[in-house]
């Protein structure tokens, strides 16, 4: 009986150790996505996003060390390295040193590789893109014409059947120029949109910034182009930094608002002090 108990205990300990070592060795699957961005036809960068399924739902993973490559995953093709931020994002601007490799072909491949860690195995992502650009032209009666062109055999050719957005850049995000959220390029690679945002505030000269963009396309990635047009309402910005307004800095709120706040505080504390005084009186009467 004693030997049976000893054997059972030993077996339980071995099973527990195996389960514990297995749980420690198991690693979550890291998902690594890579996107290519061409901003205004001259600023190009890569954006990597890392996420994993944690506690039954996908969450962004910060602190992942990444290496970015062009054409092939070799030291001579290394573009740079980065670490994902608290949103699981790492951005790398394509350096001038990659120009020779970039100019070799109208199509290009980019790679991103994560380093292995205690929580995740090494993972890689890839983005294959065809070089493209957008041209924006404006016509009378506030009409916008944007053309998507792709590089083929050293010649820029129009691209048909690609969805494009046309909007006005604002501080809080892009505002569509009319009720249509997207437009599809025709056989000439063109889309046409009417500007229907009357009296939209612009700068001191009434200028607005138009933006045409292709987003998350499987072939061309993310391509944007901008153009300044005088179609807005002229607004002269006046700083209220040192004036008393509702949205002013600390200590510069309106007098009436300060009086209201201080009055409420005084009334509340007055009531509390009165109640404390009454409690003291009751205690004295009781003794």
C-alpha positions as CSV (number, residue, x, y, z in Angstrom):
1,X,0.0,0.0,0.0
2,X,2.8,2.4,0.9
3,X,4.6,1.6,-2.4
4,X,1.4,2.3,-4.3
5,X,1.0,5.7,-2.7
6,X,4.6,6.5,-3.4
7,X,4.2,5.5,-7.0
8,X,1.0,7.5,-7.4
9,X,2.6,10.6,-5.9
10,X,5.6,10.4,-8.1
11,X,3.5,9.9,-11.2
12,X,1.4,13.0,-10.2
13,X,4.5,15.1,-9.7
14,X,5.9,14.0,-13.1
15,X,2.6,14.8,-14.9
16,X,2.4,18.2,-13.2
17,X,6.0,19.0,-14.2
18,X,5.3,18.0,-17.8
19,X,2.1,20.1,-17.9
20,X,3.9,23.1,-16.4
21,X,6.9,22.8,-18.8
22,X,4.6,22.4,-21.8
23,X,2.6,25.5,-20.8
24,X,5.8,27.5,-20.4
25,X,7.1,26.3,-23.7
26,X,3.9,27.1,-25.7
27,X,4.0,30.4,-27.4
28,X,1.2,32.5,-28.9
29,X,1.0,33.0,-32.6
30,X,2.2,36.5,-33.7
31,X,0.4,38.0,-36.7
32,X,2.6,40.4,-38.6
33,X,1.2,42.6,-41.4
34,X,3.2,44.9,-43.6
35,X,1.9,47.8,-45.7
36,X,3.6,50.1,-48.3
37,X,2.8,53.8,-48.4
38,X,3.6,56.4,-51.0
39,X,2.7,59.8,-49.7
40,X,2.2,62.6,-52.2
41,X,4.4,60.8,-54.8
42,X,7.7,61.4,-53.0
43,X,7.6,60.2,-49.4
44,X,7.7,56.4,-49.1
45,X,7.5,54.3,-46.0
46,X,6.6,50.9,-44.6
47,X,4.2,50.3,-41.7
48,X,4.2,47.0,-39.8
49,X,1.4,46.0,-37.4
50,X,1.8,43.2,-34.9
51,X,-1.1,41.5,-33.1
52,X,-1.9,38.2,-31.3
53,X,-4.8,36.4,-29.9
54,X,-4.7,37.0,-26.1
55,X,-7.4,35.9,-23.7
56,X,-9.6,35.0,-26.6
57,X,-9.4,38.2,-28.6
58,X,-6.9,39.9,-30.9
59,X,-4.8,42.6,-29.3
60,X,-1.9,44.8,-30.6
61,X,1.5,43.7,-29.4
62,X,4.0,46.4,-28.4
63,X,7.8,46.0,-28.0
64,X,8.4,43.6,-30.9
65,X,11.8,44.1,-32.6
66,X,11.5,44.1,-36.3
67,X,13.9,44.1,-39.3
68,X,12.8,45.5,-42.7
69,X,14.2,44.3,-46.1
70,X,13.8,45.1,-49.8
71,X,13.9,42.4,-52.5
72,X,15.4,39.7,-50.2
73,X,16.0,38.8,-46.6
74,X,19.7,39.3,-46.6
75,X,22.0,41.8,-44.7
76,X,22.8,43.7,-47.9
77,X,19.1,44.3,-48.5
78,X,18.4,45.5,-44.9
79,X,16.5,48.8,-44.9
80,X,16.5,49.3,-41.2
81,X,15.1,48.1,-37.8
82,X,12.3,49.2,-35.5
83,X,10.3,48.4,-32.4
84,X,6.5,48.4,-32.3
85,X,4.9,51.1,-30.1
86,X,2.1,50.7,-27.6
87,X,-0.4,50.4,-30.5
88,X,1.6,47.5,-32.1
89,X,2.8,49.7,-35.0
90,X,6.3,50.3,-36.3
91,X,7.0,52.7,-39.2
92,X,10.2,52.8,-41.3
93,X,10.9,55.5,-44.0
94,X,12.6,53.9,-47.0
95,X,16.2,55.3,-46.9
96,X,18.0,56.9,-49.9
97,X,20.4,54.0,-49.8
98,X,17.7,51.8,-51.3
99,X,17.4,53.9,-54.4
100,X,19.5,51.6,-56.7
101,X,17.5,48.5,-55.6
102,X,14.2,50.3,-55.9
103,X,15.0,51.5,-59.5
104,X,15.7,48.0,-60.8
105,X,12.1,47.0,-61.5
106,X,8.6,48.4,-61.7
107,X,7.6,45.8,-59.1
108,X,9.1,45.5,-55.7
109,X,8.9,43.2,-52.7
110,X,9.3,44.2,-49.1
111,X,9.8,42.0,-46.0
112,X,9.6,42.4,-42.3
113,X,10.9,39.9,-39.8
114,X,10.3,39.8,-36.1
115,X,12.9,38.6,-33.5
116,X,12.0,35.5,-31.4
117,X,11.1,36.2,-27.8
118,X,9.9,34.4,-24.8
119,X,6.2,34.9,-25.8
120,X,6.5,34.6,-29.6
121,X,8.4,32.8,-32.3
122,X,10.1,34.7,-35.1
123,X,7.5,35.7,-37.7
124,X,7.6,37.5,-41.1
125,X,5.4,39.6,-43.3
126,X,5.6,40.6,-46.9
127,X,4.2,43.3,-49.2
128,X,4.5,43.0,-53.0
129,X,3.8,46.3,-54.8
130,X,3.7,47.8,-58.3
131,X,5.0,51.3,-58.5
132,X,2.1,53.8,-58.9
133,X,1.3,57.5,-58.6
134,X,-1.7,59.8,-58.6
135,X,-2.1,63.0,-60.6
136,X,-4.7,65.6,-59.5
137,X,-6.1,68.2,-61.9
138,X,-8.9,70.7,-61.4
139,X,-11.3,72.2,-63.9
140,X,-13.9,75.0,-64.0
141,X,-16.9,74.8,-61.7
142,X,-14.9,73.1,-59.0
143,X,-14.5,69.7,-60.7
144,X,-11.7,67.4,-59.6
145,X,-10.0,64.9,-62.0
146,X,-7.6,62.4,-60.5
147,X,-5.6,59.9,-62.6
148,X,-4.0,56.7,-61.3
149,X,-0.8,55.6,-63.2
150,X,1.3,52.5,-62.8
151,X,4.8,51.9,-64.0
152,X,5.1,49.2,-66.7
153,X,8.3,48.7,-68.8
154,X,9.6,52.1,-67.8
155,X,6.3,53.8,-69.0
156,X,3.5,55.2,-66.8
157,X,0.2,53.7,-68.0
158,X,-3.3,54.3,-66.7
159,X,-4.9,51.8,-64.3
160,X,-8.6,50.8,-64.6
161,X,-11.0,49.5,-62.0
162,X,-9.3,50.8,-58.8
163,X,-11.2,52.4,-56.0
164,X,-10.0,55.9,-55.1
165,X,-11.1,58.4,-52.4
166,X,-11.1,62.2,-53.0
167,X,-11.3,64.4,-49.9
168,X,-10.2,67.6,-48.2
169,X,-7.6,67.3,-45.4
170,X,-8.8,68.5,-42.0
171,X,-7.3,68.4,-38.6
172,X,-9.7,65.7,-37.4
173,X,-9.4,63.6,-40.6
174,X,-10.3,63.7,-44.3
175,X,-13.6,65.1,-45.4
176,X,-15.2,63.7,-48.6
177,X,-15.7,66.3,-51.3
178,X,-19.3,65.1,-51.9
179,X,-21.7,62.4,-50.9
180,X,-19.8,59.6,-52.7
181,X,-17.2,57.9,-50.4
182,X,-15.2,56.3,-53.3
183,X,-14.8,56.5,-57.1
184,X,-13.6,53.8,-59.5
185,X,-11.1,54.6,-62.2
186,X,-12.1,54.2,-65.8
187,X,-10.2,52.9,-68.8
188,X,-8.0,56.0,-68.8
189,X,-7.3,55.6,-65.1
190,X,-9.3,58.7,-64.3
191,X,-12.1,59.6,-61.8
192,X,-14.1,62.8,-61.7
193,X,-15.6,64.3,-58.6
194,X,-17.6,67.5,-58.0
195,X,-16.6,69.7,-55.1
196,X,-19.7,70.3,-53.0
197,X,-18.3,71.7,-49.7
198,X,-19.3,75.3,-49.9
199,X,-18.0,77.8,-47.4
200,X,-15.6,75.4,-45.9
201,X,-13.1,77.2,-43.7
202,X,-9.6,77.4,-45.2
203,X,-6.4,79.4,-44.4
204,X,-6.1,83.1,-44.5
205,X,-6.3,83.0,-48.3
206,X,-9.1,80.5,-48.5
207,X,-6.9,77.6,-49.6
208,X,-7.8,74.0,-49.0
209,X,-5.8,70.9,-49.5
210,X,-7.3,68.2,-51.7
211,X,-6.1,64.6,-51.3
212,X,-6.7,61.7,-53.7
213,X,-5.8,58.3,-52.3
214,X,-5.8,54.6,-52.9
215,X,-5.9,52.6,-49.7
216,X,-4.8,49.0,-48.9
217,X,-4.8,47.9,-52.5
218,X,-3.3,44.4,-53.1
219,X,-1.2,45.6,-56.1
220,X,-0.4,49.2,-55.4
221,X,-0.5,49.5,-51.6
222,X,-1.4,52.9,-50.3
223,X,-0.9,55.8,-52.7
224,X,-1.8,59.5,-52.0
225,X,-1.5,62.8,-53.8
226,X,-2.3,66.3,-52.7
227,X,-3.1,69.6,-54.4
228,X,-3.9,73.1,-52.9
229,X,-7.0,74.8,-54.3
230,X,-8.5,78.3,-53.4
231,X,-12.0,76.9,-52.8
232,X,-12.4,77.6,-49.1
233,X,-13.6,80.4,-47.0
234,X,-10.8,82.8,-45.9
235,X,-10.3,82.6,-42.1
236,X,-7.9,84.8,-40.2
237,X,-6.8,82.8,-37.1
238,X,-6.7,84.9,-33.9
239,X,-5.0,83.4,-31.0
240,X,-6.9,83.3,-27.7
241,X,-4.1,81.7,-25.7
242,X,-3.9,84.5,-23.1
243,X,-7.6,85.4,-23.1
244,X,-10.4,84.3,-20.8
245,X,-12.4,81.7,-22.8
246,X,-14.1,78.4,-22.1
247,X,-11.2,76.5,-23.8
248,X,-8.4,78.6,-22.5
249,X,-5.3,77.4,-20.6
250,X,-5.4,76.9,-16.8
251,X,-6.1,80.1,-14.8
252,X,-7.7,81.9,-17.8
253,X,-11.2,80.6,-17.5
254,X,-14.1,83.2,-17.6
255,X,-14.7,85.2,-14.4
256,X,-18.4,84.1,-14.3
257,X,-17.4,80.4,-14.5
258,X,-14.8,80.8,-11.7
259,X,-17.3,82.6,-9.5
260,X,-19.9,79.9,-10.0
261,X,-17.4,77.1,-9.2
262,X,-16.0,78.9,-6.1
263,X,-19.6,79.6,-4.9
264,X,-20.5,76.0,-5.2
265,X,-17.4,75.0,-3.2
266,X,-18.1,77.6,-0.5
267,X,-21.7,76.5,-0.1
268,X,-20.8,72.8,0.1
269,X,-18.1,73.4,2.7
270,X,-20.4,75.8,4.6
271,X,-23.0,73.1,4.9
272,X,-20.4,70.5,6.0
273,X,-19.0,72.9,8.7
274,X,-22.6,73.7,9.9
275,X,-23.4,69.9,10.3
276,X,-20.1,69.4,12.2
277,X,-21.1,72.2,14.5
278,X,-24.5,70.7,15.1
279,X,-23.0,67.4,15.9
280,X,-20.7,69.0,18.5
281,X,-23.7,70.7,20.1
282,X,-25.6,67.5,20.2
283,X,-22.7,65.8,21.9
284,X,-22.4,68.5,24.5
285,X,-26.1,68.4,25.3
286,X,-25.8,64.6,25.7
287,X,-23.1,65.0,28.3
